C-alpha cells in the first residue's frame, strides 16, 4: 500500500509467459494494492502475457484507489491500464490517464481480460485506445463468465477490431451506471457502451459517434437487455445498425425498456433502425419486447429500414419515432419489417422515402394470428421513388 513507481518496463522474451506491471509483475492470490500510483511506459512482447500500469495479472486480489499515468502501453495480448489479466478479482476507484496503442487483442483502459466473476467499480479512463486486435474497451476488453462493471466512465477515442466498445469490448455480465463520451470505431459488434455479447446494460449513457460494419449501435452493437439507457451520437455501418442497439442477442427472452436514441443512423446495408437494427430470437419459445422507448434521429439504409426498428419479431408498446426514413425496399416510418406479436400505442411522424414496399408506419408485416399494430399511427409523408 501507499507505493509509487516511475519509469519504463520492457520485456525481451517473445515466446515466454511474461507479466509486466508498473508496480508488480504478478499479483498473488488474495493480495491487495491500495492507494498506489505509477507514471510508466510499458512494452511487453511475450506471446502468452499480460501488461498493466499497476500489475501484469491479478488472482483473486483487490486493487483499490490507485492512479496511473501511462506514457506508453504496448503488448501482444491482455493489455490493461491497471492490469492486463484479472481472475476473480476486483478493481475499484482507480483512475487512469494516457494512451494505449498496440497490435493486440483483449485490450482495456482498466483491465484487458476479466475472468470468473471479476468486478470493476467506480473507475475512470481518460485517454485514447488504438488497437488492431479484437475485444477492445474503454474499461475492459474481454471477459469469461459473467463479470460486472458499475459506476465507471470513459472519455476519449476507442478504436479496435471486432467487439469494440466505449466501456467493454464484450460482456456476459452487465454494465451499470456507466458513461462514455468519446467516439468508438471498429469492425463487427461495435457500440458506444458495449461492443457485443449477451450481457445487460442498465442506467448507462453514450454520447460519442460510433462506426463499424455489422452489428453497430450507439449504445451496443449487440447485447441481451437494455434498461433506462440512452445514446446520442451518430451511428454508421452496413448491416444490423441501430441508434441504440445494432442487434439483440438471439437466445432467450430479450427486452429494451425506458431507453432512447437521438443520433442519426446511416447504413449501406440491411436491417437498420433509429433505435434497433435487428430484434429476433432464434427460437419461437422466446420473445423480444420493447417498451416505453423512442428514437428521434433520421435513418438511412437499404432493405428493412425503419425509424424505430429495421427488423422486429416481438412486441413493441408505448414507443415512438420522429426521424425521417430513407431506404430502398421494405421501409417504414416505425418498422421496416415486422413479424408476429403486436404493436400497441406507438406512432411515427417522420417522412418516409423508398423504392418498393414502403409504408408510413410499417413497410412489410407478417403478423400471424391477429398480430400487428393496434392503437398506433403515422403522420409523415410517404414517397415511392
C-alpha positions, 0 to 999 in steps of 0.5 A: 500500500501507499507505493509509487513507481516511475519509469519504463518496463520492457520485456525481451522474451517473445515466446515466454509467459511474461507479466509486466506491471508498473508496480508488480509483475504478478499479483498473488492470490488474495493480495491487495494494492491500495492507494498506489500510483505509477507514471510508466511506459510499458512494452511487453512482447511475450506471446502468452502475457499480460501488461498493466500500469499497476500489475501484469495479472491479478488472482483473486486480489483487490486493487483499490484507489490507485492512479496511473499515468501511462506514457506508453502501453504496448503488448501482444495480448491482455493489455490493461491500464491497471492490469492486463489479466484479472481472475476473480478479482476486483478493481475499484476507484482507480483512475487512469490517464494516457494512451494505449496503442498496440497490435493486440487483442483483449485490450482495456483502459482498466483491465484487458481480460476479466475472468470468473466473476471479476468486478470493476467499480467506480473507475475512470479512463481518460485517454485514447485506445488504438488497437488492431486486435479484437475485444477492445474497451474503454474499461475492459476488453474481454471477459469469461463468465459473467463479470460486472462493471458499475459506476465507471466512465470513459472519455476519449477515442476507442478504436479496435477490431471486432467487439469494440466498445466505449466501456467493454469490448464484450460482456456476459455480465452487465454494465451499470451506471456507466458513461462514455463520451468519446467516439468508438470505431471498429469492425463487427459488434461495435457500440458506444457502451458495449461492443457485443455479447449477451450481457445487460446494460442498465442506467448507462449513457453514450454520447460519442459517434460510433462506426463499424460494419455489422452489428453497430449501435450507439449504445451496443452493437449487440447485447441481451437487455437494455434498461433506462439507457440512452445514446446520442451520437451518430451511428454508421455501418452496413448491416444490423445498425441501430441508434441504440442497439445494432442487434439483440442477442438471439437466445432467450427472452430479450427486452429494451425498456425506458431507453432512447436514441437521438443520433442519426443512423446511416447504413449501406446495408440491411436491417437498420433502425433509429433505435434497433437494427435487428430484434429476433430470437432464434427460437419461437419459445422466446420473445423480444419486447420493447417498451416505453422507448423512442428514437428521434434521429433520421435513418438511412439504409437499404432493405428493412429500414425503419425509424424505430426498428429495421427488423422486429419479431416481438412486441413493441408498446408505448414507443415512438419515432420522429426521424425521417426514413430513407431506404430502398425496399421494405421501409417504414416510418416505425418498422421496416419489417415486422413479424408476429406479436403486436404493436400497441400505442406507438406512432411515427411522424417522420417522412418516409422515402423508398423504392418498393414496399414502403409504408408510413408506419410499417413497410412489410408485416407478417403478423400471424394470428391477429398480430400487428399494430393496434392503437398506433399511427403515422403522420409523415409523408410517404414517397415511392421513388 
